[in-house]
Amino acid sequence: MTNLYNYDKNTKEYINTTIAKPDPIDGIDRIPANATTVAPMTVAEDRLACWDGTNWVAKEDHRGKDFWISGLQIEPETVNWIGPIPADKFLTKPALTDAEASTDIRFRRDMRLNTSDKNALPDRITDAWIAYRQELRDVPSQAGFPHNITWPTEPE
């Protein structure tokens, strides 16, 4: 009996080991598509064995991990490929420069002001909304701006 080392049709990554089934006519073990009789090597936890058509090669595997393209990116993206992380992508969120952080905070502040515009109409405005909108405008004056700020609480 011959061991078969099966790999994914698209990614070529090792999947599992099975036993070859002999041909009922000539008795020779059949090797199906996406399988080889060459055993994969043992790889580290962050790598996987991939079939290159002749041999197994170890490739980096970061799939499922978060990555960022820049520090301004609020939500990370998820790695969905096999191989190294490109130089323009980061597995930890990059620190923002003062200028980037300032731009980011001012953008978020402006979005909150825009969202609250509906409550700033003369027939709807309350003292709580006036105070909240002023606190938003004052965010850049906070002592920790732009890296350590406290957002005001939106009134109900």
C-alpha positions as CSV (number, residue, x, y, z in Angstrom):
1,M,0.0,0.0,0.0
2,T,1.2,3.4,-0.9
3,N,0.7,6.6,1.1
4,L,-0.8,9.5,-0.9
5,Y,-0.2,13.1,0.2
6,N,-3.2,15.2,-0.9
7,Y,-3.0,18.9,-1.6
8,D,-5.6,21.6,-2.4
9,K,-6.3,22.1,-6.1
10,N,-6.0,25.9,-5.9
11,T,-3.5,26.7,-3.0
12,K,-1.5,23.5,-3.4
13,E,-1.3,23.3,0.4
14,Y,-1.0,19.8,2.1
15,I,-4.4,18.6,3.2
16,N,-4.1,15.0,4.5
17,T,-2.6,11.6,3.9
18,T,-4.6,8.7,2.5
19,I,-3.8,5.2,1.2
20,A,-3.7,4.6,-2.6
21,K,-6.3,2.2,-4.0
22,P,-5.0,-0.4,-6.4
23,D,-6.4,-0.5,-9.9
24,P,-8.8,-3.5,-10.1
25,I,-7.4,-4.7,-13.4
26,D,-3.6,-4.4,-13.0
27,G,-3.3,-4.0,-9.2
28,I,-1.0,-0.9,-9.6
29,D,-1.8,1.8,-7.0
30,R,-3.7,4.7,-8.5
31,I,-2.5,8.3,-7.8
32,P,-5.4,10.7,-8.3
33,A,-5.2,14.4,-9.2
34,N,-3.9,16.7,-6.5
35,A,-2.0,13.9,-4.8
36,T,1.7,12.8,-4.7
37,T,3.6,9.9,-3.2
38,V,6.3,12.4,-1.9
39,A,5.9,13.0,1.8
40,P,5.7,16.7,2.9
41,M,8.3,18.0,5.3
42,T,7.5,19.1,8.8
43,V,6.9,22.9,9.0
44,A,6.8,25.5,11.7
45,E,3.5,26.7,13.1
46,D,3.3,29.8,10.9
47,R,4.2,27.9,7.7
48,L,2.6,25.2,5.6
49,A,3.8,22.7,3.0
50,C,2.8,23.5,-0.6
51,W,3.3,21.3,-3.6
52,D,5.2,23.0,-6.4
53,G,4.7,20.2,-9.0
54,T,7.9,18.4,-8.1
55,N,8.6,19.0,-4.3
56,W,7.0,20.3,-1.2
57,V,8.1,23.9,-0.3
58,A,7.5,25.7,3.0
59,K,5.4,28.9,2.6
60,E,4.4,31.5,5.2
61,D,0.8,31.3,6.3
62,H,-0.7,34.3,7.9
63,R,-4.3,33.7,6.7
64,G,-6.9,34.9,9.2
65,K,-4.6,37.4,10.8
66,D,-5.4,41.1,10.7
67,F,-3.2,43.5,8.8
68,W,-3.1,47.3,8.2
69,I,-1.9,49.3,5.2
70,S,-1.5,52.5,7.1
71,G,-2.0,53.9,10.6
72,L,-5.0,55.8,9.3
73,Q,-6.9,52.6,8.5
74,I,-9.5,52.3,11.3
75,E,-10.5,48.7,10.7
76,P,-7.9,46.1,9.7
77,E,-8.2,43.8,6.7
78,T,-7.8,40.0,6.9
79,V,-4.9,38.1,5.3
80,N,-6.5,35.7,2.7
81,W,-3.4,34.6,0.8
82,I,-0.5,32.1,1.4
83,G,3.0,33.7,1.4
84,P,4.8,36.6,3.0
85,I,3.3,39.8,4.1
86,P,4.2,42.5,1.5
87,A,6.4,45.4,2.7
88,D,3.5,47.9,2.4
89,K,1.3,45.9,4.9
90,F,1.7,45.5,8.6
91,L,0.5,42.8,11.1
92,T,0.4,45.4,13.9
93,K,-1.3,48.8,13.4
94,P,1.4,51.3,12.6
95,A,1.7,54.3,14.9
96,L,0.3,57.5,13.5
97,T,2.5,60.5,13.1
98,D,1.2,63.7,14.9
99,A,0.0,65.0,11.5
100,E,-1.8,61.7,10.6
101,A,-3.4,61.5,14.0
102,S,-4.5,65.1,13.9
103,T,-6.1,64.6,10.5
104,D,-7.8,61.4,11.6
105,I,-9.2,62.9,14.8
106,R,-10.4,66.0,13.0
107,F,-12.1,63.8,10.4
108,R,-13.9,61.8,13.0
109,R,-14.9,64.9,14.9
110,D,-16.3,66.4,11.7
111,M,-18.3,63.3,11.0
112,R,-19.8,63.5,14.5
113,L,-20.6,67.1,13.9
114,N,-22.2,66.3,10.6
115,T,-24.3,63.5,12.2
116,S,-25.5,65.8,14.9
117,D,-26.6,68.6,12.4
118,K,-30.1,67.3,12.5
119,N,-30.3,68.1,16.2
120,A,-28.9,71.6,15.7
121,L,-31.9,73.0,13.9
122,P,-33.5,75.9,15.6
123,D,-36.7,74.0,16.4
124,R,-34.8,71.0,17.9
125,I,-31.6,72.3,19.5
126,T,-31.3,71.9,23.3
127,D,-28.7,73.1,25.7
128,A,-27.3,69.5,25.8
129,W,-26.8,69.5,22.0
130,I,-25.3,73.0,22.1
131,A,-22.8,71.8,24.7
132,Y,-22.0,68.6,22.9
133,R,-21.3,70.3,19.6
134,Q,-19.1,72.8,21.4
135,E,-17.2,70.0,23.1
136,L,-16.7,68.4,19.7
137,R,-15.3,71.6,18.3
138,D,-13.0,71.8,21.4
139,V,-11.5,68.3,20.9
140,P,-8.3,69.8,19.2
141,S,-7.8,71.9,22.3
142,Q,-7.5,68.9,24.7
143,A,-4.2,68.5,26.3
144,G,-3.6,65.0,24.9
145,F,-4.5,65.9,21.3
146,P,-4.1,64.2,18.8
147,H,-3.0,60.9,20.4
148,N,-5.0,60.8,23.6
149,I,-8.4,62.5,23.5
150,T,-11.7,62.0,25.2
151,W,-14.8,62.1,23.0
152,P,-17.8,63.9,24.5
153,T,-20.9,61.8,25.1
154,E,-23.7,62.4,22.7
155,P,-26.9,63.5,24.4
156,E,-30.1,61.4,24.2
